[in-house]
Amino acid sequence: MYSVYLVEIVSETIKVSKQTKQSLIKIAARLQEDSGKRINFDEAIQHLMSLTEKRPDLLNKVFGSVPKLNIQDLYRERHLDELRAKRKYRI
């Protein structure tokens, strides 16, 4: 008898500047070198987030912040991103 498990892998897209992407590539490369295994962007970001507990300035240094962006603009942009994704993937 075989068991069948359905696993849905959800992937999200985030927009970053070229400079941020290059920084993330360097961080992922260092982590990969240290661990000896392949490191993807998600793992690199998770690693950075774990470091923010000890060094909260680190994540802001790597990713920066958007000047003059208030929370309402952020929510509006996020909502538009969700609508675009639903149209694109027909969710």
GIMO-V260816 format. One record per pair of residues at least 24 apart in sequence whose ideal C-beta (glycine too) atoms are under 10 Angstrom apart, sorted by the first residue. I is the first residue (numbers start at 1). GAP is how many residues later the second one is. D is the distance in whole Angstrom. If there is no record, write none. Layout:
I_GAP_D, I_GAP_D
This chain:
11_31_9, 11_78_10, 12_30_10, 12_69_9, 12_70_10, 12_73_8, 13_68_8, 13_71_9, 13_72_8, 13_75_9, 14_27_9, 14_31_9, 14_49_10, 14_67_9, 15_62_9, 15_66_9, 16_25_9, 16_46_10, 16_47_7, 16_48_9, 17_46_9, 17_47_8, 19_43_10, 19_44_10, 19_45_8, 20_42_7, 20_43_6, 20_44_7, 23_25_10, 23_38_9, 23_39_5, 23_40_8, 23_41_10, 24_24_8, 24_38_7, 24_39_9, 26_36_10, 27_35_7
